[in-house]
Each structure stands twice: as structure tokens, then as C-alpha cells.
Amino acid sequence: MNALIICNPRAGRQEGTERVRQAIRVLESAGWSVTVEQSNGPGDATRLARFAVTGKLDAVLVAGGDGTLNEAVQGIAGSDTALGTLPYGTVNVWARELAMPLNPVEAAHAIVDGRIERIDLGLTNGRYFMLMTGIGLDGEIVRRAQALKHHKRRFGILPYVAAVLLTVPRYRGADLELRYDGLIRRVHAVMVIIGNTRLYGGRFYLTPSAVATDGRLDVCMVKGRGPLAFGRHALPLILAGRLAQGDVEVLRVRQLEVTADSPLAVQADGELIGTTPTTIEIQPRALR
């Protein structure tokens, strides 16, 4: 197996670096031919993944977090090169979704012993996502968190916690127009999550029935007005990882168009990618 490892030195914590080195040794001991490249800035992982596809490598493994994985997806989607992860980020949602070990060394053993499958991807205005896209409150939280991102390596998830505390009490929701399956609907919603997978943020199940191989996207709308519209879900999320009953609607779609009276932040796999209007659609079996 010929593989490129894209290593993000800014992801995770310093003690993980040696574990990544050990993971590489596990792969080489299993007969893999491994080349290691660093992702030093935005776009590097995409460029390196495209290089691997052009070179007809068997696999790209990302030693980083979900953000670096998302970048690599942009360069590898639609190809025959497989994508894997050596978890090295803050939360590692994709690894958790796959029930993979969060230790890079143990993950390397799992990759050597595992099998390759094709999965669906989502596409939001030309950008692929593996996990989910979020619009509204969720997108605004990511926007605030990105402003604090330079603290992430030192403080882990605390910038995201701060963003939640700053945003939720003030967010009042928005009037949205949704187009899907030939329907046009207008709703007032606090947040819309479009999930290709079940997990959100590593431990929350906002789209618990989503499967990345069914050719559909699961849409979770949290409806209502004002801070209490989402606030009532806080305790169930903390205790059980799920939203409360009521004011939540779930759809399953192949394509969804979302517009708002004023532009709303849109995030994909935890990265801010723009604002509404946006079109989200499934890309069946687009990734190995």
C-alpha cells in the first residue's frame, strides 16, 4: 500500500507528535510505503491530497483533526484514492463516528486490519463535507469560535465553549425559506443542521438516524424564536446528547436550498464557509 500522510503540526497537543511517529512505524512494519508531508496553512491539505490522487497513491492518511480531514476531502473526493485518519485533533468527530481508536498508534493498527468502503459526501455551494453543515445559530457559533482559533492549541475546546456562551443568549433565530422535494416552505428557525452522519461535536446526536451510505442527508430544524427556543434543549443535550422533544423537525432529502431574509453564517465540518443563500446536496459514494 502506497500512502501519503498529511500531518497537521498545529492540531491536538504536543504529546501526540510522538504517537504519530509510532503510528507511521506501525504502517511501515505492515509493508506500507509511506511519505509524510506537513500541512502548514490553509489549503495545504487539499493541495497535498490532489498530489496523491495525481500520483495514483492508494491512500491518504490525515494526522490531524476534522478541519484537516475536510481540507483533504476537497482534493480527494471522486477519486479512487482512499482517505483515512490518524486522530490527532481536539475532538476527532469523524474518528468517533467510525468508532475508531483515538490514539494514532491504535488507529494505525485498525487501518492495517480494516477494509475500504465507499461513503457519501455532502456538498454545500461547491464545498464537500463528511459530517454536517450548519446554518444559523450553529454557523454563528463557529464564526465566533474561528475568531478565537489562535487559542485552540493551548486551550482545546474552550474557544468553542466561549463562543456558545457568547452566542446562545443573544440569538433570536431567522425567517428561512426551504426548498426540497418540490416543496417551498417558510419557517422561523434558530438552527438548521444537515447531517451526513450521526455525531455533532463528538458527543451530540442531532441527526441520530443519519447514515453516510444511504444516499440521503438528514435535516434537523430547531424552530422557535428567541434564546429560549434553543435554551430549552440545553439540559437534554448535556445529560443525554440529544435535543428535547417539540419544536424540532427532521427531514430526509437529497437536495436542500436555504435562503434567509438576511445572510446567515454557514459552516461545514466545523469550518466557516460563507453565508446563505446556500444549496446542500448529497454526493453518493464520492469518497473511499
Number of C-alpha atoms within 10 A of each C-alpha: 13 14 22 22 27 27 23 24 17 18 22 22 16 13 8 20 18 12 17 23 12 16 21 23 16 18 19 13 10 14 12 15 14 18 12 15 15 16 23 13 10 11 14 19 28 21 16 22 28 21 15 21 21 12 10 14 18 15 23 28 23 29 30 27 24 26 19 26 28 23 25 25 24 19 21 26 23 16 14 16 21 19 22 20 25 30 32 29 24 18 18 22 23 25 20 16 15 9 9 19 16 18 15 25 23 17 21 26 15 14 17 14 9 9 7 11 10 14 18 24 29 28 19 22 14 12 15 26 28 22 25 26 27 25 25 25 27 22 26 24 27 27 22 18 25 18 11 15 18 12 14 19 16 13 13 17 15 15 23 20 12 14 19 18 12 14 17 20 13 12 20 19 21 22 16 22 16 16 16 15 10 5 7 10 10 13 14 17 24 26 23 24 26 27 32 28 26 22 22 21 15 16 17 16 19 26 24 15 15 21 17 22 16 13 19 23 31 23 23 21 20 25 21 20 16 17 16 16 19 24 11 14 19 14 13 13 16 12 8 12 18 18 22 16 10 11 14 17 12 16 13 18 17 16 18 19 16 19 18 19 11 11 14 23 20 27 25 27 25 24 20 20 17 18 19 19 18 18 16 22 21 23 21 18 17 18 20 18
